[in-house]
Amino acid sequence: MERVGTRADGAWRKSRLAARLLIRRESRPLRPREQALARRLSQDPEVTNRLIQQALYFLGIGPRKHAFDQKLVDGRN
């Protein structure tokens, strides 16, 4: 029998993975495999913007969130 709370639910795990990809994207271009994974996660209905934002804060982006967002937007243009 699986104990409750021993593993994070799937949506949270996928959102943390998406957040880690965003952090990598900030520092360097994503590799083709990472791009494919990012595309797949972006199409997943369980991975919401809110969960990704929570994951970013969980991973330590919190205090520099505005600068992080701005850098990603500037890099897109």
Biopython code that builds the backbone (N, CA, C, O; Angstrom):
import numpy as np
from Bio.PDB.StructureBuilder import StructureBuilder

atoms = [
    (1, "MET", "N", (0.835, -1.177, 0.000)),
    (1, "MET", "CA", (0.000, 0.000, 0.000)),
    (1, "MET", "C", (0.881, 1.242, 0.000)),
    (1, "MET", "O", (1.824, 1.338, 0.786)),
    (2, "GLU", "N", (0.582, 2.177, -0.864)),
    (2, "GLU", "CA", (1.370, 3.410, -0.960)),
    (2, "GLU", "C", (0.921, 4.394, 0.111)),
    (2, "GLU", "O", (-0.273, 4.617, 0.311)),
    (3, "ARG", "N", (1.894, 4.974, 0.790)),
    (3, "ARG", "CA", (1.574, 5.947, 1.838)),
    (3, "ARG", "C", (1.309, 7.310, 1.224)),
    (3, "ARG", "O", (1.963, 7.712, 0.262)),
    (4, "VAL", "N", (0.364, 7.996, 1.782)),
    (4, "VAL", "CA", (0.018, 9.333, 1.306)),
    (4, "VAL", "C", (1.135, 10.299, 1.693)),
    (4, "VAL", "O", (1.635, 10.262, 2.817)),
    (5, "GLY", "N", (1.522, 11.163, 0.754)),
    (5, "GLY", "CA", (2.518, 12.181, 1.051)),
    (5, "GLY", "C", (3.956, 11.745, 0.844)),
    (5, "GLY", "O", (4.869, 12.536, 1.076)),
    (6, "THR", "N", (4.187, 10.513, 0.414)),
    (6, "THR", "CA", (5.561, 10.076, 0.212)),
    (6, "THR", "C", (6.115, 10.574, -1.121)),
    (6, "THR", "O", (7.327, 10.732, -1.264)),
    (7, "ARG", "N", (5.247, 10.822, -2.091)),
    (7, "ARG", "CA", (5.678, 11.325, -3.392)),
    (7, "ARG", "C", (4.831, 12.527, -3.767)),
    (7, "ARG", "O", (3.645, 12.605, -3.445)),
    (8, "ALA", "N", (5.460, 13.446, -4.446)),
    (8, "ALA", "CA", (4.712, 14.617, -4.932)),
    (8, "ALA", "C", (3.779, 14.155, -6.049)),
    (8, "ALA", "O", (4.094, 13.218, -6.782)),
    (9, "ASP", "N", (2.652, 14.805, -6.173)),
    (9, "ASP", "CA", (1.731, 14.422, -7.242)),
    (9, "ASP", "C", (2.328, 14.768, -8.606)),
    (9, "ASP", "O", (3.261, 15.565, -8.707)),
    (10, "GLY", "N", (1.780, 14.163, -9.636)),
    (10, "GLY", "CA", (2.331, 14.306, -10.983)),
    (10, "GLY", "C", (2.367, 15.726, -11.505)),
    (10, "GLY", "O", (3.350, 16.137, -12.122)),
    (11, "ALA", "N", (1.308, 16.478, -11.266)),
    (11, "ALA", "CA", (1.264, 17.857, -11.773)),
    (11, "ALA", "C", (2.361, 18.703, -11.145)),
    (11, "ALA", "O", (2.992, 19.507, -11.831)),
    (12, "TRP", "N", (2.593, 18.532, -9.855)),
    (12, "TRP", "CA", (3.636, 19.302, -9.162)),
    (12, "TRP", "C", (5.016, 18.907, -9.676)),
    (12, "TRP", "O", (5.867, 19.771, -9.887)),
    (13, "ARG", "N", (5.244, 17.631, -9.877)),
    (13, "ARG", "CA", (6.547, 17.173, -10.382)),
    (13, "ARG", "C", (6.811, 17.724, -11.781)),
    (13, "ARG", "O", (7.915, 18.182, -12.072)),
    (14, "LYS", "N", (5.795, 17.680, -12.646)),
    (14, "LYS", "CA", (5.955, 18.208, -14.006)),
    (14, "LYS", "C", (6.171, 19.721, -13.989)),
    (14, "LYS", "O", (6.944, 20.251, -14.787)),
    (15, "SER", "N", (5.495, 20.403, -13.087)),
    (15, "SER", "CA", (5.660, 21.859, -12.988)),
    (15, "SER", "C", (7.051, 22.226, -12.491)),
    (15, "SER", "O", (7.635, 23.204, -12.956)),
    (16, "ARG", "N", (7.585, 21.455, -11.556)),
    (16, "ARG", "CA", (8.963, 21.703, -11.105)),
    (16, "ARG", "C", (9.947, 21.479, -12.236)),
    (16, "ARG", "O", (10.918, 22.224, -12.373)),
    (17, "LEU", "N", (9.708, 20.466, -13.042)),
    (17, "LEU", "CA", (10.567, 20.209, -14.196)),
    (17, "LEU", "C", (10.494, 21.366, -15.187)),
    (17, "LEU", "O", (11.515, 21.797, -15.723)),
    (18, "ALA", "N", (9.281, 21.868, -15.428)),
    (18, "ALA", "CA", (9.125, 23.027, -16.323)),
    (18, "ALA", "C", (9.853, 24.242, -15.760)),
    (18, "ALA", "O", (10.475, 24.993, -16.511)),
    (19, "ALA", "N", (9.781, 24.440, -14.453)),
    (19, "ALA", "CA", (10.480, 25.565, -13.823)),
    (19, "ALA", "C", (11.993, 25.423, -13.981)),
    (19, "ALA", "O", (12.683, 26.405, -14.257)),
    (20, "ARG", "N", (12.507, 24.217, -13.809)),
    (20, "ARG", "CA", (13.953, 24.007, -13.988)),
    (20, "ARG", "C", (14.370, 24.291, -15.424)),
    (20, "ARG", "O", (15.458, 24.816, -15.660)),
    (21, "LEU", "N", (13.511, 23.949, -16.391)),
    (21, "LEU", "CA", (13.815, 24.261, -17.786)),
    (21, "LEU", "C", (13.840, 25.772, -18.020)),
    (21, "LEU", "O", (14.673, 26.267, -18.778)),
    (22, "LEU", "N", (12.941, 26.497, -17.380)),
    (22, "LEU", "CA", (12.949, 27.957, -17.498)),
    (22, "LEU", "C", (14.222, 28.553, -16.904)),
    (22, "LEU", "O", (14.788, 29.499, -17.451)),
    (23, "ILE", "N", (14.664, 27.996, -15.788)),
    (23, "ILE", "CA", (15.900, 28.476, -15.169)),
    (23, "ILE", "C", (17.091, 28.217, -16.090)),
    (23, "ILE", "O", (17.969, 29.067, -16.234)),
    (24, "ARG", "N", (17.114, 27.038, -16.710)),
    (24, "ARG", "CA", (18.193, 26.749, -17.665)),
    (24, "ARG", "C", (18.122, 27.695, -18.849)),
    (24, "ARG", "O", (19.151, 28.158, -19.341)),
    (25, "ARG", "N", (16.909, 27.983, -19.309)),
    (25, "ARG", "CA", (16.711, 28.872, -20.460)),
    (25, "ARG", "C", (17.234, 30.271, -20.170)),
    (25, "ARG", "O", (17.670, 30.981, -21.076)),
    (26, "GLU", "N", (17.187, 30.657, -18.907)),
    (26, "GLU", "CA", (17.700, 31.972, -18.523)),
    (26, "GLU", "C", (19.216, 32.049, -18.715)),
    (26, "GLU", "O", (19.743, 33.093, -19.101)),
    (27, "SER", "N", (19.909, 30.952, -18.448)),
    (27, "SER", "CA", (21.368, 30.981, -18.471)),
    (27, "SER", "C", (21.985, 30.558, -19.810)),
    (27, "SER", "O", (23.096, 30.971, -20.141)),
    (28, "ARG", "N", (21.274, 29.748, -20.563)),
    (28, "ARG", "CA", (21.815, 29.267, -21.836)),
    (28, "ARG", "C", (20.669, 28.775, -22.716)),
    (28, "ARG", "O", (19.572, 28.514, -22.220)),
    (29, "PRO", "N", (20.919, 28.646, -24.026)),
    (29, "PRO", "CA", (19.881, 28.093, -24.905)),
    (29, "PRO", "C", (19.600, 26.630, -24.546)),
    (29, "PRO", "O", (20.498, 25.898, -24.131)),
    (30, "LEU", "N", (18.364, 26.225, -24.709)),
    (30, "LEU", "CA", (18.009, 24.841, -24.414)),
    (30, "LEU", "C", (18.473, 23.924, -25.531)),
    (30, "LEU", "O", (18.464, 24.298, -26.704)),
    (31, "ARG", "N", (18.874, 22.735, -25.158)),
    (31, "ARG", "CA", (19.254, 21.718, -26.131)),
    (31, "ARG", "C", (17.991, 21.169, -26.785)),
    (31, "ARG", "O", (16.900, 21.329, -26.238)),
    (32, "PRO", "N", (18.116, 20.525, -27.942)),
    (32, "PRO", "CA", (16.919, 20.006, -28.636)),
    (32, "PRO", "C", (16.063, 19.081, -27.762)),
    (32, "PRO", "O", (14.835, 19.146, -27.806)),
    (33, "ARG", "N", (16.694, 18.245, -26.993)),
    (33, "ARG", "CA", (15.932, 17.340, -26.119)),
    (33, "ARG", "C", (15.152, 18.125, -25.061)),
    (33, "ARG", "O", (14.010, 17.791, -24.747)),
    (34, "GLU", "N", (15.781, 19.168, -24.516)),
    (34, "GLU", "CA", (15.110, 20.005, -23.521)),
    (34, "GLU", "C", (13.975, 20.799, -24.160)),
    (34, "GLU", "O", (12.931, 21.000, -23.539)),
    (35, "GLN", "N", (14.174, 21.252, -25.399)),
    (35, "GLN", "CA", (13.125, 21.975, -26.110)),
    (35, "GLN", "C", (11.917, 21.077, -26.348)),
    (35, "GLN", "O", (10.775, 21.506, -26.187)),
    (36, "ALA", "N", (12.176, 19.831, -26.733)),
    (36, "ALA", "CA", (11.079, 18.889, -26.963)),
    (36, "ALA", "C", (10.305, 18.640, -25.666)),
    (36, "ALA", "O", (9.075, 18.579, -25.674)),
    (37, "LEU", "N", (11.021, 18.499, -24.568)),
    (37, "LEU", "CA", (10.366, 18.295, -23.277)),
    (37, "LEU", "C", (9.557, 19.530, -22.878)),
    (37, "LEU", "O", (8.446, 19.407, -22.363)),
    (38, "ALA", "N", (10.113, 20.717, -23.116)),
    (38, "ALA", "CA", (9.398, 21.957, -22.793)),
    (38, "ALA", "C", (8.116, 22.071, -23.616)),
    (38, "ALA", "O", (7.080, 22.486, -23.097)),
    (39, "ARG", "N", (8.181, 21.706, -24.891)),
    (39, "ARG", "CA", (6.976, 21.733, -25.730)),
    (39, "ARG", "C", (5.922, 20.765, -25.205)),
    (39, "ARG", "O", (4.733, 21.080, -25.149)),
    (40, "ARG", "N", (6.385, 19.590, -24.824)),
    (40, "ARG", "CA", (5.463, 18.570, -24.304)),
    (40, "ARG", "C", (4.808, 19.029, -23.005)),
    (40, "ARG", "O", (3.607, 18.840, -22.810)),
    (41, "LEU", "N", (5.593, 19.628, -22.125)),
    (41, "LEU", "CA", (5.047, 20.120, -20.859)),
    (41, "LEU", "C", (4.098, 21.296, -21.092)),
    (41, "LEU", "O", (3.119, 21.449, -20.361)),
    (42, "SER", "N", (4.371, 22.123, -22.092)),
    (42, "SER", "CA", (3.501, 23.268, -22.356)),
    (42, "SER", "C", (2.133, 22.830, -22.859)),
    (42, "SER", "O", (1.160, 23.573, -22.721)),
    (43, "GLN", "N", (2.042, 21.655, -23.431)),
    (43, "GLN", "CA", (0.765, 21.134, -23.923)),
    (43, "GLN", "C", (0.004, 20.344, -22.854)),
    (43, "GLN", "O", (-1.164, 20.010, -23.053)),
    (44, "ASP", "N", (0.640, 20.047, -21.741)),
    (44, "ASP", "CA", (0.029, 19.248, -20.674)),
    (44, "ASP", "C", (-0.943, 20.116, -19.876)),
    (44, "ASP", "O", (-0.543, 21.149, -19.339)),
    (45, "PRO", "N", (-2.213, 19.712, -19.790)),
    (45, "PRO", "CA", (-3.193, 20.536, -19.059)),
    (45, "PRO", "C", (-2.957, 20.580, -17.548)),
    (45, "PRO", "O", (-3.455, 21.487, -16.881)),
    (46, "GLU", "N", (-2.212, 19.626, -16.996)),
    (46, "GLU", "CA", (-1.926, 19.628, -15.558)),
    (46, "GLU", "C", (-0.902, 20.678, -15.165)),
    (46, "GLU", "O", (-0.892, 21.140, -14.024)),
    (47, "VAL", "N", (-0.042, 21.059, -16.098)),
    (47, "VAL", "CA", (1.030, 22.021, -15.820)),
    (47, "VAL", "C", (0.477, 23.424, -16.052)),
    (47, "VAL", "O", (0.383, 23.891, -17.187)),
    (48, "THR", "N", (0.117, 24.078, -14.966)),
    (48, "THR", "CA", (-0.473, 25.412, -15.065)),
    (48, "THR", "C", (0.575, 26.476, -14.753)),
    (48, "THR", "O", (1.604, 26.192, -14.141)),
    (49, "ASN", "N", (0.298, 27.693, -15.178)),
    (49, "ASN", "CA", (1.199, 28.810, -14.890)),
    (49, "ASN", "C", (1.386, 28.983, -13.392)),
    (49, "ASN", "O", (2.492, 29.255, -12.925)),
    (50, "ARG", "N", (0.310, 28.825, -12.647)),
    (50, "ARG", "CA", (0.375, 28.998, -11.193)),
    (50, "ARG", "C", (1.301, 27.963, -10.563)),
    (50, "ARG", "O", (2.095, 28.306, -9.687)),
    (51, "LEU", "N", (1.216, 26.708, -10.991)),
    (51, "LEU", "CA", (2.096, 25.682, -10.435)),
    (51, "LEU", "C", (3.552, 25.932, -10.816)),
    (51, "LEU", "O", (4.456, 25.694, -10.015)),
    (52, "ILE", "N", (3.779, 26.411, -12.035)),
    (52, "ILE", "CA", (5.150, 26.726, -12.444)),
    (52, "ILE", "C", (5.685, 27.881, -11.603)),
    (52, "ILE", "O", (6.841, 27.857, -11.179)),
    (53, "GLN", "N", (4.853, 28.888, -11.359)),
    (53, "GLN", "CA", (5.267, 30.014, -10.524)),
    (53, "GLN", "C", (5.603, 29.544, -9.107)),
    (53, "GLN", "O", (6.604, 29.976, -8.535)),
    (54, "GLN", "N", (4.784, 28.673, -8.545)),
    (54, "GLN", "CA", (5.069, 28.133, -7.217)),
    (54, "GLN", "C", (6.372, 27.342, -7.220)),
    (54, "GLN", "O", (7.155, 27.420, -6.273)),
    (55, "ALA", "N", (6.603, 26.578, -8.288)),
    (55, "ALA", "CA", (7.833, 25.805, -8.398)),
    (55, "ALA", "C", (9.054, 26.718, -8.501)),
    (55, "ALA", "O", (10.101, 26.422, -7.925)),
    (56, "LEU", "N", (8.925, 27.818, -9.228)),
    (56, "LEU", "CA", (10.039, 28.777, -9.325)),
    (56, "LEU", "C", (10.380, 29.341, -7.944)),
    (56, "LEU", "O", (11.553, 29.460, -7.591)),
    (57, "TYR", "N", (9.365, 29.681, -7.176)),
    (57, "TYR", "CA", (9.612, 30.175, -5.821)),
    (57, "TYR", "C", (10.235, 29.077, -4.969)),
    (57, "TYR", "O", (11.142, 29.343, -4.181)),
    (58, "PHE", "N", (9.759, 27.852, -5.120)),
    (58, "PHE", "CA", (10.300, 26.706, -4.394)),
    (58, "PHE", "C", (11.785, 26.510, -4.711)),
    (58, "PHE", "O", (12.570, 26.145, -3.837)),
    (59, "LEU", "N", (12.157, 26.754, -5.955)),
    (59, "LEU", "CA", (13.543, 26.576, -6.391)),
    (59, "LEU", "C", (14.420, 27.794, -6.117)),
    (59, "LEU", "O", (15.606, 27.782, -6.446)),
    (60, "GLY", "N", (13.854, 28.850, -5.519)),
    (60, "GLY", "CA", (14.666, 29.975, -5.073)),
    (60, "GLY", "C", (14.673, 31.202, -5.953)),
    (60, "GLY", "O", (15.526, 32.072, -5.778)),
    (61, "ILE", "N", (13.753, 31.304, -6.891)),
    (61, "ILE", "CA", (13.709, 32.466, -7.778)),
    (61, "ILE", "C", (13.000, 33.641, -7.120)),
    (61, "ILE", "O", (13.169, 34.777, -7.564)),
    (62, "GLY", "N", (12.228, 33.407, -6.097)),
    (62, "GLY", "CA", (11.369, 34.391, -5.450)),
    (62, "GLY", "C", (11.850, 35.826, -5.423)),
    (62, "GLY", "O", (11.199, 36.685, -6.017)),
    (63, "PRO", "N", (12.966, 36.130, -4.761)),
    (63, "PRO", "CA", (13.392, 37.526, -4.632)),
    (63, "PRO", "C", (13.724, 38.206, -5.962)),
    (63, "PRO", "O", (13.628, 39.430, -6.058)),
    (64, "ARG", "N", (14.102, 37.463, -6.965)),
    (64, "ARG", "CA", (14.469, 38.071, -8.251)),
    (64, "ARG", "C", (13.487, 37.699, -9.364)),
    (64, "ARG", "O", (13.855, 37.648, -10.538)),
    (65, "LYS", "N", (12.244, 37.442, -8.986)),
    (65, "LYS", "CA", (11.221, 36.995, -9.940)),
    (65, "LYS", "C", (10.999, 37.993, -11.073)),
    (65, "LYS", "O", (10.916, 37.590, -12.233)),
    (66, "HIS", "N", (10.901, 39.264, -10.769)),
    (66, "HIS", "CA", (10.649, 40.261, -11.817)),
    (66, "HIS", "C", (11.805, 40.299, -12.825)),
    (66, "HIS", "O", (11.568, 40.317, -14.033)),
    (67, "ALA", "N", (13.030, 40.313, -12.346)),
    (67, "ALA", "CA", (14.197, 40.327, -13.231)),
    (67, "ALA", "C", (14.260, 39.047, -14.058)),
    (67, "ALA", "O", (14.608, 39.082, -15.238)),
    (68, "PHE", "N", (13.927, 37.927, -13.442)),
    (68, "PHE", "CA", (13.910, 36.640, -14.140)),
    (68, "PHE", "C", (12.902, 36.664, -15.289)),
    (68, "PHE", "O", (13.223, 36.275, -16.412)),
    (69, "ASP", "N", (11.673, 37.127, -14.999)),
    (69, "ASP", "CA", (10.643, 37.213, -16.034)),
    (69, "ASP", "C", (11.069, 38.148, -17.165)),
    (69, "ASP", "O", (10.888, 37.832, -18.341)),
    (70, "GLN", "N", (11.631, 39.288, -16.805)),
    (70, "GLN", "CA", (12.039, 40.264, -17.804)),
    (70, "GLN", "C", (13.126, 39.714, -18.721)),
    (70, "GLN", "O", (13.110, 39.960, -19.927)),
    (71, "LYS", "N", (14.067, 38.972, -18.149)),
    (71, "LYS", "CA", (15.144, 38.389, -18.945)),
    (71, "LYS", "C", (14.606, 37.360, -19.927)),
    (71, "LYS", "O", (15.068, 37.284, -21.066)),
    (72, "LEU", "N", (13.625, 36.562, -19.488)),
    (72, "LEU", "CA", (13.029, 35.576, -20.385)),
    (72, "LEU", "C", (12.260, 36.240, -21.526)),
    (72, "LEU", "O", (12.329, 35.793, -22.671)),
    (73, "VAL", "N", (11.532, 37.301, -21.211)),
    (73, "VAL", "CA", (10.766, 38.023, -22.233)),
    (73, "VAL", "C", (11.712, 38.704, -23.220)),
    (73, "VAL", "O", (11.494, 38.647, -24.430)),
    (74, "ASP", "N", (12.757, 39.346, -22.709)),
    (74, "ASP", "CA", (13.730, 40.010, -23.584)),
    (74, "ASP", "C", (14.437, 39.011, -24.479)),
    (74, "ASP", "O", (14.725, 39.317, -25.636)),
    (75, "GLY", "N", (14.721, 37.825, -23.967)),
    (75, "GLY", "CA", (15.387, 36.791, -24.757)),
    (75, "GLY", "C", (14.518, 36.231, -25.866)),
    (75, "GLY", "O", (15.024, 35.707, -26.859)),
    (76, "ARG", "N", (13.211, 36.343, -25.695)),
    (76, "ARG", "CA", (12.276, 35.834, -26.686)),
    (76, "ARG", "C", (12.215, 36.751, -27.896)),
    (76, "ARG", "O", (11.960, 36.291, -29.009)),
    (77, "ASN", "N", (12.443, 38.028, -27.696)),
    (77, "ASN", "CA", (12.342, 39.017, -28.792)),
    (77, "ASN", "C", (13.589, 39.099, -29.600)),
    (77, "ASN", "O", (13.659, 39.879, -30.550)),
]
sb = StructureBuilder()
sb.init_structure("model")
sb.init_model(0)
sb.init_chain("A")
sb.init_seg("    ")
for serial, (resi, resn, name, xyz) in enumerate(atoms, 1):
    if name == "N":
        sb.init_residue(resn, " ", resi, " ")
    sb.init_atom(name, np.array(xyz, "f"), 0.0, 1.0, " ", f" {name:<3s}", serial, name[0])
structure = sb.get_structure()
